[in-house]
Amino acid sequence: MAELEETQDELAKQRDQLQDSLSKTEEAQQEIAIQRDQLQVEVMRKTQEMLKTERLSTIGNLAARIAHDLRNPLSVIQSTSQILKIKLETNLDDKTREQWARLDRAVYRMSHQLEDVMDYVRMSPLKKRDYSLCVILQDVVERIVRPENIVIKLPQNDRIIFCDPEKLEIVFVNLLMNAIQSLENNGVVSIGIFDDPQDQNNVLVKVSDTGVGIASEIHEKIFEPLFTTKQVGTGLGLSSCKNIIEQHGGTVSVSSSVGKGATFTITIPKKSEWDSIATKPGNLTQIKPS
């Protein structure tokens, strides 16, 4: 009898061990299944990213060739228009002047769209130097063709940052053109420069408009290549902005709701730690008098 009880105990013990092993095996199988599913999702995501990158590269190269071929005839149209306007200035009535202004805006818009494509395709290394944000903004505003009823308010203060001014011009041209297009020929665009309250090493530049606004569900999508809500445009402008600002070690975001305008906020370092180590202080660019 004692031997039988010992055998039963041993069998029970082995059964418990087997059940424990089975439980651990099931847990391991579940963990493997979870990891497999996660891996499949990651593989699909990476594959989609690769396909998207290849597609964008193909589209970008084709668009760059087309843009390059169109720049010369567009330049001819622009220069011819200006020459004729100067020669005929005294003989133009108000209606003809307005039509000529519309022609100027259309040519500028086409030129801007071509530049969008070229800027996105030719991502080159930054050429940084100490530079005034106000000088960049003033130069951009002077170049932009816009309706007379649109007012652009420049900041009253300034900051000197270590940046590539030509690249930042691209950013501000895109943001201001977006703002102007959202205003539908009437409204205000305000630009402000602020110290970052969360990091004294950063500067904030806010570009706000009183336009139609942007739906909250597409706030993140608007920075994706080829995404656009407009009937005209390349869908590359804001993507180029994001790339350039990230090259500078900064970020760009949007705050908006439909019917209440939009504010784009750029956060950019005054000078990164690496910049401080790799460069020597130079002469600051002179700020233009207001």
PLY file of the C-alpha trace (Angstrom):
ply
format ascii 1.0
element vertex 290
property float x
property float y
property float z
element edge 289
property int vertex1
property int vertex2
end_header
0.00 0.00 0.00
2.79 2.41 0.91
4.51 1.76 -2.40
1.25 2.48 -4.24
0.82 5.81 -2.43
4.41 6.75 -3.24
3.80 5.89 -6.89
0.61 7.97 -6.94
2.39 10.89 -5.32
5.19 10.63 -7.84
2.71 10.50 -10.69
0.87 13.52 -9.30
4.13 15.38 -8.95
5.10 14.55 -12.54
1.62 15.57 -13.72
1.98 18.93 -11.96
5.42 19.41 -13.49
4.03 18.53 -16.90
1.15 20.97 -16.52
3.60 23.65 -15.40
5.77 22.95 -18.44
2.72 23.07 -20.69
1.69 26.41 -19.18
5.17 27.82 -19.73
5.17 26.45 -23.27
1.82 28.11 -23.97
3.07 31.40 -22.55
6.21 31.15 -24.67
4.10 30.39 -27.75
1.87 33.39 -27.03
4.92 35.61 -26.60
6.38 34.28 -29.86
3.04 34.93 -31.61
2.99 38.53 -30.29
6.57 39.12 -31.40
5.78 37.55 -34.79
2.79 39.85 -35.26
4.85 42.88 -34.22
7.60 41.85 -36.61
5.10 41.45 -39.45
3.70 44.93 -38.75
7.22 46.39 -38.67
8.17 44.62 -41.91
5.02 45.94 -43.59
5.73 49.46 -42.29
9.35 49.37 -43.47
8.27 47.97 -46.85
5.72 50.74 -47.27
8.35 53.33 -46.30
10.78 51.91 -48.86
8.12 51.88 -51.58
7.11 55.43 -50.67
10.74 56.58 -50.70
11.33 54.95 -54.07
8.13 56.44 -55.44
8.98 59.89 -54.12
12.50 59.61 -55.52
11.15 58.71 -58.96
8.52 61.46 -58.83
11.07 63.92 -57.49
13.60 63.25 -60.24
10.94 63.52 -62.93
9.48 66.67 -61.39
12.95 68.20 -61.06
13.62 67.68 -64.77
10.24 69.18 -65.69
10.76 72.11 -63.28
14.21 72.76 -64.72
12.82 72.81 -68.27
10.01 75.21 -67.29
12.14 77.72 -65.40
13.67 79.33 -68.51
10.40 80.01 -70.40
8.78 81.20 -67.17
11.68 83.59 -66.62
11.17 84.92 -70.16
7.47 85.50 -69.47
8.27 87.28 -66.22
10.96 89.57 -67.65
8.92 90.35 -70.80
5.92 91.23 -68.66
8.00 93.62 -66.56
9.53 95.30 -69.62
6.13 95.81 -71.28
4.66 97.09 -68.03
7.41 99.71 -67.70
7.02 100.83 -71.33
3.23 101.03 -71.19
2.91 102.27 -67.59
1.54 105.71 -68.50
-1.07 104.30 -70.89
-2.62 101.71 -68.56
-6.10 102.22 -67.11
-7.10 100.82 -63.72
-8.66 97.66 -65.14
-5.56 96.85 -67.18
-3.33 97.50 -64.16
-5.35 95.00 -62.14
-5.07 92.42 -64.92
-1.32 92.99 -65.02
-1.18 92.54 -61.24
-3.05 89.25 -61.62
-0.51 88.18 -64.26
2.35 89.05 -61.88
0.76 87.00 -59.08
0.14 84.04 -61.39
3.74 84.06 -62.65
5.04 84.35 -59.07
2.83 81.45 -57.96
4.10 79.26 -60.82
7.68 80.20 -59.99
7.06 79.40 -56.33
5.67 75.96 -57.21
8.71 75.18 -59.34
10.97 76.25 -56.47
8.99 73.95 -54.14
9.92 70.98 -56.31
13.57 71.99 -56.64
13.92 72.72 -52.92
12.51 69.33 -51.98
14.73 67.42 -54.39
18.03 69.20 -53.74
18.51 68.79 -49.98
22.06 70.10 -49.58
24.26 70.57 -46.47
23.65 73.70 -44.41
25.92 76.74 -44.78
25.53 78.26 -41.34
26.57 81.65 -40.08
25.36 84.20 -37.53
22.36 85.95 -39.04
19.44 88.18 -38.16
15.96 86.64 -38.29
14.48 90.06 -39.08
16.74 90.49 -42.10
15.61 87.11 -43.45
11.95 87.98 -42.90
12.26 91.45 -44.43
13.95 90.04 -47.54
11.23 87.40 -47.93
8.34 89.85 -47.49
9.85 92.23 -50.05
9.98 89.44 -52.64
6.48 88.05 -52.17
3.80 89.22 -54.61
0.44 89.52 -52.85
-2.93 91.28 -53.15
-3.07 94.84 -51.79
-5.68 93.91 -49.16
-3.35 91.46 -47.42
-1.23 92.94 -44.63
1.94 91.27 -43.33
3.03 92.42 -39.86
6.74 91.95 -39.18
8.14 91.48 -35.66
9.41 94.54 -33.77
12.20 92.61 -32.04
15.01 90.47 -33.46
17.26 87.52 -32.67
20.61 86.53 -34.12
20.85 82.79 -34.68
23.43 80.46 -36.22
21.68 79.24 -39.35
21.64 78.88 -43.12
19.76 82.07 -44.11
19.06 80.93 -47.68
17.41 77.75 -46.39
15.36 79.66 -43.83
14.19 81.99 -46.61
12.70 78.91 -48.30
10.87 78.06 -45.07
9.38 81.53 -44.59
8.43 81.92 -48.26
6.44 78.67 -48.02
4.77 79.58 -44.73
3.84 83.08 -45.92
2.55 81.85 -49.28
0.40 79.27 -47.47
-0.95 81.99 -45.18
-1.67 84.35 -48.08
-3.50 81.64 -50.01
-5.67 80.86 -46.97
-6.72 84.52 -46.67
-8.53 84.62 -50.02
-7.35 88.14 -50.98
-8.14 89.83 -47.66
-6.67 89.52 -44.16
-3.62 89.76 -41.93
-0.47 87.67 -41.50
1.45 88.30 -38.27
5.01 87.15 -37.59
6.41 87.06 -34.05
9.82 86.21 -32.61
9.99 84.93 -29.02
12.37 83.28 -26.58
11.41 79.69 -25.89
10.02 79.59 -22.31
10.97 75.90 -22.05
14.54 76.22 -23.34
16.55 79.45 -23.27
18.78 78.10 -26.05
15.88 78.11 -28.52
14.00 80.80 -30.43
10.34 80.58 -31.47
9.06 82.09 -34.70
5.27 82.15 -35.06
3.51 82.82 -38.38
-0.20 83.44 -37.82
-2.99 84.25 -40.25
-6.68 85.13 -40.10
-7.57 82.69 -42.88
-9.86 79.70 -43.27
-7.93 77.47 -40.86
-6.89 73.81 -41.01
-8.94 70.86 -39.76
-7.35 69.22 -36.70
-7.40 65.72 -38.23
-4.88 66.72 -40.92
-2.43 68.70 -38.77
0.20 65.95 -39.00
-0.52 65.03 -42.62
0.17 68.50 -43.99
3.91 67.99 -43.45
3.94 64.77 -45.50
5.34 64.90 -49.07
2.70 65.38 -51.80
-0.14 65.98 -49.31
-2.23 69.02 -50.20
-5.77 70.27 -49.64
-5.50 72.92 -52.36
-6.52 72.64 -56.00
-3.16 74.11 -56.97
0.23 73.38 -55.43
2.83 70.65 -55.29
2.25 69.33 -51.78
6.00 69.66 -51.15
6.28 73.12 -49.56
5.54 72.23 -45.94
7.49 68.98 -46.25
10.52 71.03 -47.35
9.96 73.37 -44.39
9.97 70.43 -41.99
13.14 68.96 -43.52
15.02 72.27 -43.38
14.02 73.07 -39.81
14.95 69.54 -38.69
18.32 70.00 -40.44
18.80 72.97 -38.08
17.92 70.80 -35.07
14.48 72.38 -34.66
10.81 71.53 -35.07
7.77 72.99 -36.85
4.16 72.51 -35.77
0.72 73.94 -36.50
-2.13 75.07 -34.28
-5.43 75.70 -36.05
-9.13 74.98 -36.36
-11.50 75.53 -39.26
-12.60 79.13 -39.61
-10.19 80.47 -36.97
-6.95 80.92 -38.86
-3.70 79.05 -38.31
-0.42 79.51 -36.46
2.77 77.75 -37.53
5.42 77.63 -34.81
9.08 77.09 -35.59
11.38 76.14 -32.72
15.01 76.58 -33.70
18.26 76.59 -31.67
20.16 79.88 -31.40
23.29 77.78 -31.71
23.62 74.05 -31.14
26.23 72.59 -28.80
28.08 71.18 -31.80
28.02 74.59 -33.54
29.60 76.15 -30.45
32.39 73.59 -30.47
32.98 73.48 -34.23
32.93 77.20 -34.97
34.42 80.43 -33.70
32.29 83.50 -33.07
32.12 85.72 -36.15
30.87 89.19 -36.86
27.10 89.45 -36.60
25.24 90.40 -39.75
24.03 93.99 -39.50
20.29 94.34 -38.94
18.47 96.49 -41.45
17.00 99.65 -39.98
13.21 99.62 -39.75
0 1
1 2
2 3
3 4
4 5
5 6
6 7
7 8
8 9
9 10
10 11
11 12
12 13
13 14
14 15
15 16
16 17
17 18
18 19
19 20
20 21
21 22
22 23
23 24
24 25
25 26
26 27
27 28
28 29
29 30
30 31
31 32
32 33
33 34
34 35
35 36
36 37
37 38
38 39
39 40
40 41
41 42
42 43
43 44
44 45
45 46
46 47
47 48
48 49
49 50
50 51
51 52
52 53
53 54
54 55
55 56
56 57
57 58
58 59
59 60
60 61
61 62
62 63
63 64
64 65
65 66
66 67
67 68
68 69
69 70
70 71
71 72
72 73
73 74
74 75
75 76
76 77
77 78
78 79
79 80
80 81
81 82
82 83
83 84
84 85
85 86
86 87
87 88
88 89
89 90
90 91
91 92
92 93
93 94
94 95
95 96
96 97
97 98
98 99
99 100
100 101
101 102
102 103
103 104
104 105
105 106
106 107
107 108
108 109
109 110
110 111
111 112
112 113
113 114
114 115
115 116
116 117
117 118
118 119
119 120
120 121
121 122
122 123
123 124
124 125
125 126
126 127
127 128
128 129
129 130
130 131
131 132
132 133
133 134
134 135
135 136
136 137
137 138
138 139
139 140
140 141
141 142
142 143
143 144
144 145
145 146
146 147
147 148
148 149
149 150
150 151
151 152
152 153
153 154
154 155
155 156
156 157
157 158
158 159
159 160
160 161
161 162
162 163
163 164
164 165
165 166
166 167
167 168
168 169
169 170
170 171
171 172
172 173
173 174
174 175
175 176
176 177
177 178
178 179
179 180
180 181
181 182
182 183
183 184
184 185
185 186
186 187
187 188
188 189
189 190
190 191
191 192
192 193
193 194
194 195
195 196
196 197
197 198
198 199
199 200
200 201
201 202
202 203
203 204
204 205
205 206
206 207
207 208
208 209
209 210
210 211
211 212
212 213
213 214
214 215
215 216
216 217
217 218
218 219
219 220
220 221
221 222
222 223
223 224
224 225
225 226
226 227
227 228
228 229
229 230
230 231
231 232
232 233
233 234
234 235
235 236
236 237
237 238
238 239
239 240
240 241
241 242
242 243
243 244
244 245
245 246
246 247
247 248
248 249
249 250
250 251
251 252
252 253
253 254
254 255
255 256
256 257
257 258
258 259
259 260
260 261
261 262
262 263
263 264
264 265
265 266
266 267
267 268
268 269
269 270
270 271
271 272
272 273
273 274
274 275
275 276
276 277
277 278
278 279
279 280
280 281
281 282
282 283
283 284
284 285
285 286
286 287
287 288
288 289
